[in-house]
Amino acid sequence: MYDYVVHLLSVKFSKKRPYTLVFTGLFTNAHDREITFEYNGTEIVYISSVAYIAEVNAQLLKELNEDYGYGPFDKNESTKQFKLKQRYYFEYD
């Protein structure tokens, strides 16, 4: 088993796109490079190029879904959730 960490640095909300949150964070395999991705409740779309592990991506999607749910997102609720949890830990084979 291998460990994998996603440390979120920021979350952005856009009134023009209320069904999408944009996260910036650090991933274990990104070598201290910030990664940006969009989350809409059903999928994660990477804006930064990064080689990600499908198993970890599925686990991250599940965790974000539990924490943020589906859009439309509320800016205050999203910000409050972000302050509560910024690190996600995963194991994969």
GIVEN-V287675 format. One record per pair of residues at least 6 apart in sequence whose ideal C-beta (glycine too) atoms are under 8 Angstrom apart, sorted by the first residue. I is the first residue (numbers start at 1). J is the second residue. Records with the same first field share a line. If there is no record, write none. Layout:
I = J ; J
//
This chain:
1 = 91 ; 92 ; 93
2 = 91 ; 92 ; 93
3 = 28 ; 89 ; 90 ; 91
4 = 27 ; 28 ; 29 ; 53 ; 56 ; 89 ; 90 ; 91 ; 92
5 = 27 ; 28 ; 87 ; 88 ; 89 ; 90
6 = 25 ; 26 ; 27 ; 28 ; 56 ; 60 ; 87 ; 88 ; 90
7 = 25 ; 26 ; 86 ; 87
8 = 23 ; 24 ; 25 ; 82 ; 86 ; 87 ; 88
9 = 24 ; 25 ; 26 ; 34 ; 86
10 = 23 ; 24 ; 25 ; 82
11 = 21 ; 22 ; 23 ; 78 ; 79 ; 82
12 = 21 ; 22 ; 23 ; 24
13 = 21 ; 22 ; 73 ; 75 ; 78 ; 79
14 = 20 ; 22
18 = 71 ; 72 ; 73
19 = 40 ; 41 ; 70 ; 71 ; 72 ; 73
20 = 38 ; 39 ; 40 ; 71 ; 73
21 = 38 ; 39 ; 40 ; 68 ; 71 ; 73 ; 78
22 = 36 ; 37 ; 38 ; 39 ; 47
23 = 36 ; 37 ; 38 ; 39
24 = 34 ; 35 ; 36
25 = 34 ; 35 ; 37
26 = 32 ; 33 ; 34 ; 35
27 = 35 ; 50 ; 52
29 = 50 ; 51 ; 52 ; 53
30 = 50
33 = 48 ; 50
34 = 48
35 = 46 ; 48 ; 50
36 = 46 ; 47 ; 48
37 = 44 ; 45 ; 46 ; 47 ; 48
38 = 44 ; 45 ; 47
39 = 61 ; 64 ; 68
40 = 70 ; 71
41 = 65 ; 68 ; 69 ; 70 ; 71
42 = 70
43 = 61
44 = 57 ; 60 ; 61 ; 64
46 = 52
53 = 92
55 = 90 ; 92 ; 93
56 = 90 ; 92
59 = 88 ; 90 ; 92
60 = 88 ; 90
63 = 88
67 = 81 ; 84 ; 85
68 = 78 ; 81
//
